Amino acid sequence: MTTKLINFSKYSSFKIGESFEVSLLEDDFSDIQNYYLIGSCNNTLVGTNPPPLMMLSKKYDYIKMEDGFLKIGGATPSGKIASYCKKHNIANFEFVSHLPGKLGGLVFMNAGLKEYEIFNSLVSIKTTAGVKAKCQVAFGYRKTDITEPILEATFFLEYGFDETKVAMFKKMRSNQPSTPSAGSCFKNPENDYAGRLIEAVGLKGFMRGSMCFSEVHANFLVNNGCGKFEDAMWLIAEAKKRVKKEFDISLECEIVILHKD
Ligand SMILES: Cc1cc2nc3c(=O)[nH]c(=O)nc-3n(C[C@H](O)[C@H](O)[C@H](O)COP(=O)(O)OP(=O)(O)OC[C@H]3O[C@@H](n4cnc5c(N)ncnc54)[C@H](O)[C@@H]3O)c2cc1C
């Protein structure tokens, strides 16, 4: 596989990480088991010693309408999907205009906003192991059981791009910080909110180096400047420890941590 040097302090939404070689996945799927696949790292914290990394090549950055379905390549950025749908008056993808990531990452995480999730209009996925219908994939709140790289996903094609939804999603974002982060740090536990729990244990606005749980929304771990991986990890561990002690709730990370000890 050809490789590309990526500076993760620029590439990742957290703006944390050093430069590492990333292998580009094209057509040869024979030697991929030892690599960790990344998308655009909007949900990922890259450590100082990540596993070998790979990403889909530009070949998988496309959108096409075919036989009444919408087919989107795994490396297609969400902004491009939103623009395409607006231009062609396609419904159901308005929410991705405010959801950073590439198609593969969006599907793998079942990303969404409230009840609007990427799986809602999904028909099937194409992975390096073949095609799987939606009913063959287990999925839930910000999770799926997909184990292979997603090369493409097929969606129902419905018309009627809704500008009012775009405005609604923009408004939903207004209580979230614009400082670099990876979105929600923890998944919301059943019948509760991770942000409420973090605030209740005194960690809202708590700083460690340049990292802190945001004053704007406590479940957003943000980088106020030159944030370090170690400080992010310290805060994550501290939140888990305090919430467990005070509420007997085990917080589960929504962000993906790429680091080998
Ligand atoms: C400011 C901000 C706000 C956010 N708000 C939300 C929100 O409201 N709702 C929400 O759901 N998310 C939110 N997120 C998180 C993020 O937008 C999503 O998780 C998105 O799906 C990440 O896509 P990515 O390409 O960056 O994935 P990455 O961060 O690169 O990877 C995430 C996971 O997906 C896997 N993956 C990536 N590509 C593929 C592929 N082709 N095949 C198989 N697996 C793959 C990776 O292995 C990894 O496990 C937010 C992030 C930020 C920075």
The ligand as an SDF file (V2000), in Angstrom:
LIG
                    3D

 53 58  0  0  0  0  0  0  0  0999 V2000
  -17.8400   19.3760   16.7100 C   0  0  0  0  0  0  0  0  0  0  0  0
  -18.2820   17.9550   16.5100 C   0  0  0  0  0  0  0  0  0  0  0  0
  -19.6260   17.6420   16.7030 C   0  0  0  0  0  0  0  0  0  0  0  0
  -20.0450   16.3160   16.5440 C   0  0  0  0  0  0  0  0  0  0  0  0
  -21.3780   16.0270   16.7080 N   0  0  0  0  0  0  0  0  0  0  0  0
  -21.8340   14.7820   16.5010 C   0  0  0  0  0  0  0  0  0  0  0  0
  -23.2410   14.4840   16.6100 C   0  0  0  0  0  0  0  0  0  0  0  0
  -24.0760   15.3380   16.8880 O   0  0  0  0  0  0  0  0  0  0  0  0
  -23.6310   13.1990   16.3840 N   0  0  0  0  0  0  0  0  0  0  0  0
  -22.7420   12.2110   16.0680 C   0  0  0  0  0  0  0  0  0  0  0  0
  -23.1600   11.0880   15.8550 O   0  0  0  0  0  0  0  0  0  0  0  0
  -21.4150   12.4700   15.9700 N   0  0  0  0  0  0  0  0  0  0  0  0
  -20.9440   13.7130   16.1720 C   0  0  0  0  0  0  0  0  0  0  0  0
  -19.6090   13.9880   16.0680 N   0  0  0  0  0  0  0  0  0  0  0  0
  -18.6580   12.8940   15.8090 C   0  0  0  0  0  0  0  0  0  0  0  0
  -18.3730   12.6440   14.3230 C   0  0  0  0  0  0  0  0  0  0  0  0
  -18.9650   13.6520   13.5330 O   0  0  0  0  0  0  0  0  0  0  0  0
  -18.9180   11.2900   13.8770 C   0  0  0  0  0  0  0  0  0  0  0  0
  -18.5690   10.2370   14.7600 O   0  0  0  0  0  0  0  0  0  0  0  0
  -18.4310   10.8990   12.4760 C   0  0  0  0  0  0  0  0  0  0  0  0
  -19.0970    9.7310   12.1000 O   0  0  0  0  0  0  0  0  0  0  0  0
  -16.9120   10.6750   12.4300 C   0  0  0  0  0  0  0  0  0  0  0  0
  -16.5240   10.3730   11.0940 O   0  0  0  0  0  0  0  0  0  0  0  0
  -14.9780   10.2930   10.7290 P   0  0  0  0  0  0  0  0  0  0  0  0
  -14.8450    9.9920    9.2790 O   0  0  0  0  0  0  0  0  0  0  0  0
  -14.2910   11.5110   11.2100 O   0  0  0  0  0  0  0  0  0  0  0  0
  -14.5680    9.0160   11.5720 O   0  0  0  0  0  0  0  0  0  0  0  0
  -13.1980    8.7510   12.4370 P   0  0  0  0  0  0  0  0  0  0  0  0
  -13.1990    9.6310   13.6440 O   0  0  0  0  0  0  0  0  0  0  0  0
  -12.0200    8.8560   11.5300 O   0  0  0  0  0  0  0  0  0  0  0  0
  -13.4390    7.2450   12.8570 O   0  0  0  0  0  0  0  0  0  0  0  0
  -14.4630    6.9220   13.7730 C   0  0  0  0  0  0  0  0  0  0  0  0
  -14.6740    5.4020   13.7390 C   0  0  0  0  0  0  0  0  0  0  0  0
  -15.1850    5.0270   12.4760 O   0  0  0  0  0  0  0  0  0  0  0  0
  -14.3810    3.9930   11.9160 C   0  0  0  0  0  0  0  0  0  0  0  0
  -14.3440    4.1930   10.4640 N   0  0  0  0  0  0  0  0  0  0  0  0
  -13.9560    5.3230    9.8080 C   0  0  0  0  0  0  0  0  0  0  0  0
  -14.0730    5.1210    8.4670 N   0  0  0  0  0  0  0  0  0  0  0  0
  -14.5150    3.8540    8.3040 C   0  0  0  0  0  0  0  0  0  0  0  0
  -14.8290    3.0390    7.1550 C   0  0  0  0  0  0  0  0  0  0  0  0
  -14.6940    3.4970    5.8870 N   0  0  0  0  0  0  0  0  0  0  0  0
  -15.2490    1.7720    7.3660 N   0  0  0  0  0  0  0  0  0  0  0  0
  -15.3910    1.2790    8.6200 C   0  0  0  0  0  0  0  0  0  0  0  0
  -15.1120    1.9910    9.7400 N   0  0  0  0  0  0  0  0  0  0  0  0
  -14.6940    3.2520    9.5800 C   0  0  0  0  0  0  0  0  0  0  0  0
  -13.0110    4.1600   12.5440 C   0  0  0  0  0  0  0  0  0  0  0  0
  -12.3100    2.9250   12.5040 O   0  0  0  0  0  0  0  0  0  0  0  0
  -13.3830    4.6040   13.9440 C   0  0  0  0  0  0  0  0  0  0  0  0
  -13.6730    3.4730   14.7500 O   0  0  0  0  0  0  0  0  0  0  0  0
  -19.1230   15.2970   16.2150 C   0  0  0  0  0  0  0  0  0  0  0  0
  -17.7780   15.6300   16.0210 C   0  0  0  0  0  0  0  0  0  0  0  0
  -17.3460   16.9410   16.1670 C   0  0  0  0  0  0  0  0  0  0  0  0
  -15.9140   17.2640   15.9490 C   0  0  0  0  0  0  0  0  0  0  0  0
  1  2  1  0
  2  3  1  0
  2 52  2  0
  3  4  2  0
  4  5  1  0
  4 50  1  0
  5  6  2  0
  6  7  1  0
  6 13  1  0
  7  8  2  0
  7  9  1  0
  9 10  1  0
 10 11  2  0
 10 12  1  0
 12 13  2  0
 13 14  1  0
 14 15  1  0
 14 50  1  0
 15 16  1  0
 16 17  1  0
 16 18  1  0
 18 19  1  0
 18 20  1  0
 20 21  1  0
 20 22  1  0
 22 23  1  0
 23 24  1  0
 24 25  2  0
 24 26  1  0
 24 27  1  0
 27 28  1  0
 28 29  2  0
 28 30  1  0
 28 31  1  0
 31 32  1  0
 32 33  1  0
 33 34  1  0
 33 48  1  0
 34 35  1  0
 35 36  1  0
 35 46  1  0
 36 37  1  0
 36 45  1  0
 37 38  2  0
 38 39  1  0
 39 40  1  0
 39 45  2  0
 40 41  1  0
 40 42  2  0
 42 43  1  0
 43 44  2  0
 44 45  1  0
 46 47  1  0
 46 48  1  0
 48 49  1  0
 50 51  2  0
 51 52  1  0
 52 53  1  0
M  END
$$$$
